Amino acid sequence: MGHPLDKPIWSALTTRQAEFAIGALPALRYRPEVEPFIAAADDSRESLAAMRGLMHPGEELILLQASPSPLPDGVELIGERAGVQMLADAAPPMAVPPEVEQLGAADGAEMQALAELTEPGPFRSETHRLGTFWGIRHDGRLVAMAGERMKLPGLTEVSGVCSHPDARGRGYGGLLSRLVMARIVQRGEKPFLHAYADNAAAIGLYERLGFKIRREMRVQVIRLAG
């Protein structure tokens, strides 16, 4: 059995985020309004067939794991990229800065719009339910945010880190990421995150925050033909 972080989607949906899961062993996915992530327990024919049974024709879903997954019959690979998984062992305590506010359900539409504009990763209408998100506003408009996504025992993912193009270069991404990290560590957990392997700027920022690359990951976008 590998490390739980080698298959973070599966590990989250079978533990701390089971309430967001659709399906049954040996395959699970997040509810579509939450995230487009799917995973199987292993690469057996039974698991792959169960994963295919959770897919709808034309729907694009994402696999994120250490080793690329073989595809079930009738499922096509739309795209594949190398990613990195980063883990931090600690983070200094941090008070909430005055310009930062906690986001919630009432901010969901704005959060999704900002994520769709800046593309920090998948973000759906109810992604904000996965964990605590923090944001910064200018003149009432949400211009930066960061929060929590996948949760495993003792581990929480930092995700959704993004800034509006008009607000870049002001250090908001680093500020909000540090706050999310501090809150995770305060709970006795370790923060982790994912970035594309060719995104040197993001990886450099996260290394400055105290993250270290744990291992390479594979991101596969798949679709059920038909």
C-alpha positions in Angstrom: 0.0 0.0 0.0 1.5 3.4 -1.0 1.4 6.6 0.8 -2.1 8.2 1.1 -0.9 11.3 -0.8 0.0 9.1 -3.8 -3.8 8.9 -4.5 -5.0 12.0 -2.7 -8.5 12.0 -4.3 -9.2 8.4 -3.2 -7.7 9.0 0.2 -9.9 12.1 0.8 -13.1 10.6 -0.4 -12.6 7.5 1.7 -11.9 9.4 4.9 -12.5 13.1 5.8 -14.5 14.0 2.7 -16.7 11.0 2.3 -19.7 13.3 2.6 -18.8 14.7 -0.9 -18.4 11.3 -2.5 -20.6 9.7 -5.2 -20.2 6.0 -5.8 -19.1 3.0 -3.8 -16.0 0.9 -3.5 -13.9 0.4 -5.6 -14.5 3.8 -7.3 -15.5 7.2 -6.1 -15.8 10.8 -7.4 -16.7 14.1 -6.0 -20.2 15.4 -6.5 -20.1 17.4 -9.8 -21.0 20.7 -8.2 -18.0 20.3 -5.8 -15.1 19.1 -8.0 -14.5 17.2 -11.3 -12.2 14.6 -9.5 -12.5 10.9 -9.8 -10.4 7.9 -8.5 -10.4 4.2 -8.3 -9.0 2.0 -5.5 -6.5 0.4 -7.8 -5.9 -0.5 -11.5 -7.9 -3.7 -11.5 -10.5 -4.3 -14.2 -13.2 -4.3 -11.5 -12.1 -0.8 -10.2 -11.7 0.7 -13.7 -15.1 -0.6 -14.7 -16.6 0.9 -11.5 -14.9 4.2 -12.3 -16.4 4.2 -15.8 -19.8 3.6 -14.3 -19.5 7.0 -12.5 -18.9 8.9 -15.7 -21.5 10.6 -18.0 -21.0 10.9 -21.8 -19.1 14.0 -22.7 -18.2 14.9 -19.1 -14.5 15.7 -18.5 -13.1 14.4 -15.2 -9.7 14.6 -13.6 -7.4 11.9 -12.2 -4.6 13.1 -10.0 -2.2 10.5 -8.6 1.5 9.4 -8.5 1.2 7.0 -11.4 -0.9 7.4 -14.5 -4.0 5.3 -14.4 -4.9 2.9 -17.2 -8.2 3.8 -18.8 -11.4 1.8 -18.7 -12.9 0.7 -22.0 -14.8 3.5 -23.7 -12.9 6.2 -21.8 -10.6 8.5 -23.7 -7.6 10.6 -22.6 -8.2 14.3 -23.3 -4.9 15.6 -21.8 -2.1 14.6 -19.5 0.4 16.8 -17.7 3.2 16.4 -15.1 2.6 17.9 -11.8 4.4 18.1 -8.5 3.0 17.5 -5.0 4.5 19.7 -2.3 4.4 19.3 1.5 5.2 21.6 4.4 6.2 20.4 7.8 5.5 23.6 9.7 4.2 27.2 9.4 4.5 30.1 11.7 1.4 31.3 13.6 -0.4 34.2 11.8 -3.2 36.5 12.8 -5.8 37.4 10.2 -4.6 40.6 8.5 -7.1 43.5 8.5 -7.5 43.5 4.8 -8.4 39.7 4.7 -11.9 38.3 5.2 -13.2 34.8 5.6 -15.3 33.8 2.6 -18.5 31.7 2.7 -21.5 30.5 0.8 -22.6 34.1 0.0 -19.4 34.6 -1.9 -19.6 31.4 -3.9 -20.4 33.0 -7.2 -17.7 35.6 -6.9 -15.2 32.9 -6.0 -16.1 30.8 -8.9 -15.9 33.7 -11.3 -12.4 34.7 -10.0 -11.2 31.1 -10.4 -12.6 30.8 -13.9 -10.8 34.0 -14.8 -7.4 33.1 -13.3 -7.5 29.3 -13.6 -5.8 28.2 -10.4 -7.3 24.7 -10.9 -10.8 23.3 -11.0 -13.4 25.3 -9.0 -17.1 24.6 -9.0 -20.1 26.3 -7.5 -19.7 24.4 -4.2 -16.0 24.0 -4.0 -16.0 26.5 -1.2 -17.7 23.9 1.0 -14.5 21.7 1.1 -12.7 24.0 3.6 -12.1 27.5 4.8 -11.4 30.2 2.2 -10.0 33.6 2.7 -10.1 36.6 0.4 -9.2 40.2 -0.2 -11.5 42.8 -1.8 -10.9 46.1 -3.5 -13.9 48.5 -3.7 -16.1 45.6 -2.8 -14.8 43.3 -5.6 -13.1 40.0 -4.7 -9.5 40.3 -6.2 -7.6 37.4 -4.4 -8.4 34.2 -2.5 -6.9 31.0 -1.2 -8.3 28.1 0.8 -8.5 24.4 1.5 -9.5 21.6 -0.9 -8.7 17.9 -0.3 -8.5 16.7 3.3 -6.9 13.5 4.4 -6.2 12.3 8.0 -3.6 14.7 9.3 -3.3 16.6 6.0 -5.1 19.4 4.2 -4.5 20.8 0.7 -3.9 24.5 0.1 -5.8 25.4 -3.1 -7.6 28.0 -5.1 -4.7 30.4 -4.7 -5.3 33.2 -7.3 -5.4 37.0 -7.8 -7.2 39.1 -10.4 -4.9 40.4 -13.1 -5.5 43.9 -11.8 -4.2 42.9 -8.4 -1.1 40.9 -9.2 2.3 41.8 -8.0 1.0 42.9 -4.6 1.9 39.7 -2.7 -1.7 38.6 -2.1 -1.1 35.0 -3.2 1.8 34.6 -0.7 -0.1 36.4 2.1 -3.3 34.3 1.8 -1.3 31.0 1.3 0.6 31.7 4.6 -2.7 32.3 6.4 -4.2 29.1 5.1 -1.0 27.2 6.0 -0.9 28.7 9.5 -4.5 27.6 10.2 -3.9 24.1 9.0 -0.8 23.7 11.2 -2.7 25.2 14.1 -5.1 22.3 13.9 -2.1 19.9 14.1 -2.2 19.0 10.4 0.4 19.3 7.6 -0.4 21.5 4.5 0.2 20.1 1.0 -0.5 21.4 -2.5 -0.2 20.6 -6.1 1.3 22.6 -9.0 2.1 21.9 -12.6 5.7 20.8 -13.0 6.4 23.5 -15.6 5.0 26.3 -13.4 8.4 27.5 -12.0 6.9 30.8 -10.7 4.3 29.0 -8.5 6.8 26.3 -7.3 9.3 29.0 -6.4 6.6 30.9 -4.4 5.6 27.8 -2.5 9.2 26.9 -1.8 9.7 30.3 -0.2 6.7 29.6 2.0 8.3 26.4 3.3 6.9 23.7 0.9 9.2 21.1 -0.5 8.5 18.9 -3.5 7.4 15.5 -2.2 7.1 13.8 -5.6 5.9 14.1 -9.2 2.3 13.5 -9.9 0.3 12.9 -13.1 -2.8 14.9 -14.1 -5.1 13.1 -16.5 -8.2 14.6 -18.0 -10.5 11.9 -19.2 -13.9 11.6 -20.9 -16.4 8.9 -21.5 -16.9 8.5 -25.3 -20.4 8.7 -26.7 
